[in-house]
């Protein structure tokens, strides 16, 4: 999930804002 800013934070992934 490298394109879901809010969800990536919860998943511990790099936050990448995508439209």
CHARMM-style PDB file with segment names, atoms N, HN, CA, C and O in Angstrom:
ATOM      1  N   UNK     1       0.858  -1.214   0.000  1.00  0.00      PROA
ATOM      2  CA  UNK     1       0.000   0.000   0.000  1.00  0.00      PROA
ATOM      3  C   UNK     1       0.884   1.250   0.000  1.00  0.00      PROA
ATOM      4  O   UNK     1       0.981   1.950   1.008  1.00  0.00      PROA
ATOM      5  N   UNK     2       1.496   1.510  -1.085  1.00  0.00      PROA
ATOM      6  HN  UNK     2       1.417   0.942  -1.904  1.00  0.00      PROA
ATOM      7  CA  UNK     2       2.389   2.672  -1.143  1.00  0.00      PROA
ATOM      8  C   UNK     2       1.692   3.877  -1.729  1.00  0.00      PROA
ATOM      9  O   UNK     2       2.346   4.860  -2.077  1.00  0.00      PROA
ATOM     10  N   UNK     3       0.382   3.820  -1.846  1.00  0.00      PROA
ATOM     11  HN  UNK     3      -0.149   3.021  -1.564  1.00  0.00      PROA
ATOM     12  CA  UNK     3      -0.344   4.942  -2.438  1.00  0.00      PROA
ATOM     13  C   UNK     3      -1.588   5.288  -1.630  1.00  0.00      PROA
ATOM     14  O   UNK     3      -2.532   5.879  -2.154  1.00  0.00      PROA
ATOM     15  N   UNK     4      -1.585   4.918  -0.363  1.00  0.00      PROA
ATOM     16  HN  UNK     4      -0.818   4.437   0.063  1.00  0.00      PROA
ATOM     17  CA  UNK     4      -2.728   5.255   0.502  1.00  0.00      PROA
ATOM     18  C   UNK     4      -2.172   5.931   1.741  1.00  0.00      PROA
ATOM     19  O   UNK     4      -1.862   5.264   2.728  1.00  0.00      PROA
ATOM     20  N   UNK     5      -2.042   7.251   1.696  1.00  0.00      PROA
ATOM     21  HN  UNK     5      -2.294   7.793   0.894  1.00  0.00      PROA
ATOM     22  CA  UNK     5      -1.383   7.974   2.781  1.00  0.00      PROA
ATOM     23  C   UNK     5      -1.871   7.559   4.162  1.00  0.00      PROA
ATOM     24  O   UNK     5      -1.048   7.167   4.988  1.00  0.00      PROA
ATOM     25  N   UNK     6      -3.187   7.625   4.460  1.00  0.00      PROA
ATOM     26  HN  UNK     6      -3.856   7.943   3.789  1.00  0.00      PROA
ATOM     27  CA  UNK     6      -3.651   7.279   5.809  1.00  0.00      PROA
ATOM     28  C   UNK     6      -3.459   5.793   6.114  1.00  0.00      PROA
ATOM     29  O   UNK     6      -3.052   5.432   7.219  1.00  0.00      PROA
ATOM     30  N   UNK     7      -3.748   4.945   5.151  1.00  0.00      PROA
ATOM     31  HN  UNK     7      -4.079   5.238   4.254  1.00  0.00      PROA
ATOM     32  CA  UNK     7      -3.675   3.517   5.407  1.00  0.00      PROA
ATOM     33  C   UNK     7      -2.224   3.060   5.517  1.00  0.00      PROA
ATOM     34  O   UNK     7      -1.911   2.158   6.294  1.00  0.00      PROA
ATOM     35  N   UNK     8      -1.332   3.687   4.734  1.00  0.00      PROA
ATOM     36  HN  UNK     8      -1.585   4.420   4.103  1.00  0.00      PROA
ATOM     37  CA  UNK     8       0.065   3.298   4.783  1.00  0.00      PROA
ATOM     38  C   UNK     8       0.668   3.585   6.172  1.00  0.00      PROA
ATOM     39  O   UNK     8       1.498   2.819   6.663  1.00  0.00      PROA
ATOM     40  N   UNK     9       0.252   4.667   6.781  1.00  0.00      PROA
ATOM     41  HN  UNK     9      -0.422   5.289   6.382  1.00  0.00      PROA
ATOM     42  CA  UNK     9       0.763   4.968   8.111  1.00  0.00      PROA
ATOM     43  C   UNK     9       0.373   3.854   9.069  1.00  0.00      PROA
ATOM     44  O   UNK     9       1.181   3.437   9.899  1.00  0.00      PROA
ATOM     45  N   UNK    10      -0.851   3.374   8.960  1.00  0.00      PROA
ATOM     46  HN  UNK    10      -1.506   3.713   8.285  1.00  0.00      PROA
ATOM     47  CA  UNK    10      -1.325   2.324   9.851  1.00  0.00      PROA
ATOM     48  C   UNK    10      -0.629   1.006   9.526  1.00  0.00      PROA
ATOM     49  O   UNK    10      -0.411   0.177  10.409  1.00  0.00      PROA
ATOM     50  N   UNK    11      -0.284   0.820   8.261  1.00  0.00      PROA
ATOM     51  HN  UNK    11      -0.461   1.494   7.543  1.00  0.00      PROA
ATOM     52  CA  UNK    11       0.336  -0.432   7.848  1.00  0.00      PROA
ATOM     53  C   UNK    11       1.845  -0.390   8.067  1.00  0.00      PROA
ATOM     54  O   UNK    11       2.535  -1.390   7.870  1.00  0.00      PROA
ATOM     55  N   UNK    12       2.357   0.775   8.476  1.00  0.00      PROA
ATOM     56  HN  UNK    12       1.798   1.588   8.636  1.00  0.00      PROA
ATOM     57  CA  UNK    12       3.791   0.891   8.718  1.00  0.00      PROA
ATOM     58  C   UNK    12       4.578   0.998   7.433  1.00  0.00      PROA
ATOM     59  O   UNK    12       5.745   0.611   7.375  1.00  0.00      PROA
ATOM     60  N   UNK    13       3.931   1.531   6.388  1.00  0.00      PROA
ATOM     61  HN  UNK    13       2.982   1.846   6.435  1.00  0.00      PROA
ATOM     62  CA  UNK    13       4.615   1.681   5.115  1.00  0.00      PROA
ATOM     63  C   UNK    13       4.948   3.155   4.887  1.00  0.00      PROA
ATOM     64  O   UNK    13       4.495   4.022   5.635  1.00  0.00      PROA
ATOM     65  N   UNK    14       5.722   3.428   3.874  1.00  0.00      PROA
ATOM     66  HN  UNK    14       6.089   2.724   3.267  1.00  0.00      PROA
ATOM     67  CA  UNK    14       6.089   4.807   3.585  1.00  0.00      PROA
ATOM     68  C   UNK    14       4.867   5.580   3.113  1.00  0.00      PROA
ATOM     69  O   UNK    14       4.217   5.168   2.152  1.00  0.00      PROA
ATOM     70  N   UNK    15       4.539   6.690   3.767  1.00  0.00      PROA
ATOM     71  HN  UNK    15       5.067   7.024   4.548  1.00  0.00      PROA
ATOM     72  CA  UNK    15       3.377   7.483   3.370  1.00  0.00      PROA
ATOM     73  C   UNK    15       3.599   8.151   2.020  1.00  0.00      PROA
ATOM     74  O   UNK    15       4.534   8.936   1.861  1.00  0.00      PROA
ATOM     75  N   UNK    16       2.749   7.845   1.049  1.00  0.00      PROA
ATOM     76  HN  UNK    16       1.990   7.207   1.178  1.00  0.00      PROA
ATOM     77  CA  UNK    16       2.860   8.463  -0.269  1.00  0.00      PROA
ATOM     78  C   UNK    16       1.488   8.970  -0.685  1.00  0.00      PROA
ATOM     79  O   UNK    16       0.601   8.184  -1.019  1.00  0.00      PROA
ATOM     80  N   UNK    17       1.322  10.281  -0.664  1.00  0.00      PROA
ATOM     81  HN  UNK    17       2.042  10.919  -0.393  1.00  0.00      PROA
ATOM     82  CA  UNK    17       0.018  10.857  -1.009  1.00  0.00      PROA
ATOM     83  C   UNK    17      -0.266  10.630  -2.493  1.00  0.00      PROA
ATOM     84  O   UNK    17       0.552  10.973  -3.346  1.00  0.00      PROA
ATOM     85  N   UNK    18      -1.418  10.055  -2.791  1.00  0.00      PROA
ATOM     86  HN  UNK    18      -2.082   9.776  -2.098  1.00  0.00      PROA
ATOM     87  CA  UNK    18      -1.769   9.772  -4.184  1.00  0.00      PROA
ATOM     88  C   UNK    18      -3.173  10.293  -4.458  1.00  0.00      PROA
ATOM     89  O   UNK    18      -4.161   9.614  -4.179  1.00  0.00      PROA
ATOM     90  N   UNK    19      -3.255  11.504  -5.008  1.00  0.00      PROA
ATOM     91  HN  UNK    19      -2.452  12.055  -5.235  1.00  0.00      PROA
ATOM     92  CA  UNK    19      -4.527  12.107  -5.381  1.00  0.00      PROA
ATOM     93  C   UNK    19      -5.616  11.853  -4.383  1.00  0.00      PROA
ATOM     94  OT1 UNK    19      -6.745  12.305  -4.573  1.00  0.00      PROA
TER      95      UNK     19
END
